[in-house]
């Protein structure tokens, strides 16, 4: 698995969110609520979807447990917030650097990708985690629950301080 480091400019997102944990996973419910309404979102930039996670504090992979709560979003990017956004939630994704990884395969293979990212790549890199949302970008090669599916994993990073 290769990583690329990319600067992400600020983005406007529109969608819905739910609080959950891995133990009380509500991802299916979240996306089932959003997808029938997705065409009502005004000013969409493209056909990509954002599956975004917001943690209470800087994500710590060593302290993360299946019962750790986080807020998950199902969203799309817009050029500007529209007039019907009262039916949805809006958020501004702050700019910053991200490490980007390509995940190929089923959702059940995600633990292997995360083990590589947080157990191998990040500790050996010149970066530490930053306190911004993590997300998966679901583009044209994303196929829900399909072994040939591809999505990008975006992890917020900042340079390690050299002392």
C-alpha positions in Angstrom: 0.0 0.0 0.0 1.5 3.3 -1.1 0.8 6.7 0.4 0.8 10.1 -1.1 0.8 13.4 0.9 -1.6 16.0 -0.4 -2.7 19.4 0.7 -6.5 19.6 0.7 -8.1 23.0 0.4 -11.1 23.9 2.5 -14.2 22.1 1.3 -17.9 22.6 1.9 -19.9 19.4 2.5 -23.6 18.7 2.8 -25.1 15.5 4.1 -26.2 13.9 7.3 -24.4 12.6 10.4 -24.9 10.2 13.2 -23.1 9.4 16.4 -21.9 5.8 16.5 -19.1 3.4 17.5 -17.8 0.3 15.8 -19.7 -1.7 18.4 -22.9 0.2 17.6 -22.2 0.7 14.0 -25.0 2.7 12.2 -23.2 3.2 8.9 -25.9 1.3 6.9 -28.6 3.4 8.5 -26.7 6.6 7.8 -26.2 5.9 4.1 -29.7 4.4 3.7 -31.0 7.7 5.0 -28.8 9.9 2.8 -28.7 8.1 -0.6 -32.5 8.5 -1.4 -32.1 12.3 -0.8 -28.7 12.9 -2.4 -30.1 14.4 -5.6 -31.8 17.2 -3.5 -28.4 18.6 -2.6 -27.8 21.8 -4.5 -24.5 22.9 -6.1 -22.8 19.5 -6.1 -19.3 19.7 -7.5 -19.0 16.1 -8.7 -20.4 12.6 -8.1 -18.0 11.6 -5.2 -19.2 10.8 -1.7 -17.5 11.5 1.6 -17.7 9.0 4.4 -16.2 11.2 7.2 -15.4 10.6 10.8 -15.0 13.2 13.5 -13.5 12.2 16.9 -13.7 14.1 20.2 -10.0 14.6 20.3 -7.0 13.8 18.2 -7.5 10.2 17.1 -5.3 7.8 19.0 -5.1 4.4 17.3 -3.7 2.8 20.5 -6.6 4.0 22.6 -9.3 3.4 20.0 -11.8 0.7 21.1 -14.9 -0.7 19.4 -16.9 1.3 22.0 -15.2 4.6 21.2 -17.9 7.1 20.0 -17.4 9.3 16.9 -19.6 11.2 14.5 -19.9 9.8 11.0 -21.0 11.7 8.0 -22.4 10.7 4.6 -21.9 13.8 2.4 -21.1 15.4 -0.9 -19.0 18.4 -1.8 -20.7 21.6 -2.9 -19.5 24.8 -4.4 -21.7 26.8 -2.0 -24.4 26.0 0.5 -27.8 26.1 -1.2 -31.3 27.2 0.0 -32.6 23.7 0.8 -29.8 22.8 3.1 -32.3 22.9 6.0 -33.1 19.3 5.0 -29.4 18.4 5.5 -26.5 19.3 7.7 -23.6 21.4 6.5 -19.9 21.5 7.5 -16.7 23.1 6.4 -13.9 20.6 6.1 -10.8 22.6 7.1 -7.8 22.7 4.8 -4.6 20.8 5.6 -2.3 18.0 4.7 -3.5 14.5 4.4 -1.9 11.1 3.8 -3.9 9.4 1.2 -4.1 5.6 0.8 -5.9 3.5 -1.8 -8.0 0.7 -0.2 -9.0 -2.1 -2.6 -11.5 -4.7 -1.6 -14.3 -5.4 0.8 -15.1 -3.3 3.9 -14.2 -6.4 5.9 -10.6 -5.8 4.7 -10.4 -2.3 6.2 -8.7 -3.5 9.5 -5.6 -4.6 7.3 -5.5 -1.2 5.7 -5.8 0.6 9.0 -3.2 -1.6 10.6 -0.7 -0.7 7.9 -1.5 3.0 8.1 -1.4 3.4 11.8 1.0 0.5 12.7 3.6 0.8 10.0 3.3 3.9 7.7 2.6 6.6 10.3 5.2 5.6 12.9 7.9 5.5 10.2 6.8 8.7 8.5 7.8 12.3 9.3 4.2 13.0 10.3 1.8 12.8 13.2 -2.0 12.8 13.2 -3.7 16.2 13.1 -7.0 17.1 14.8 -9.2 17.2 11.8 -11.8 14.8 10.3 -10.7 11.6 8.7 -12.6 10.5 5.6 -12.9 8.0 2.8 -13.5 9.4 -0.7 -15.9 7.1 -2.6 -15.3 7.9 -6.2 -16.2 6.2 -9.6 -14.4 3.0 -8.7 -16.3 2.5 -5.4 -18.6 -0.5 -5.5 -20.4 -1.1 -2.3 -19.5 -4.5 -0.8 -17.6 -5.7 -3.9 -14.2 -7.3 -3.9 -13.1 -5.0 -6.8 -14.1 -1.8 -5.0 -11.7 1.0 -4.6 -11.8 4.0 -2.3 -9.3 6.5 -0.9 -8.6 6.8 2.8 -7.6 10.3 3.8 -5.8 10.7 7.2 -5.1 14.2 8.6 -1.4 14.8 9.3 1.1 17.5 10.2 4.9 17.4 10.4 6.6 15.9 13.5 8.3 18.6 15.5 12.0 18.3 15.3 13.6 19.0 18.7 
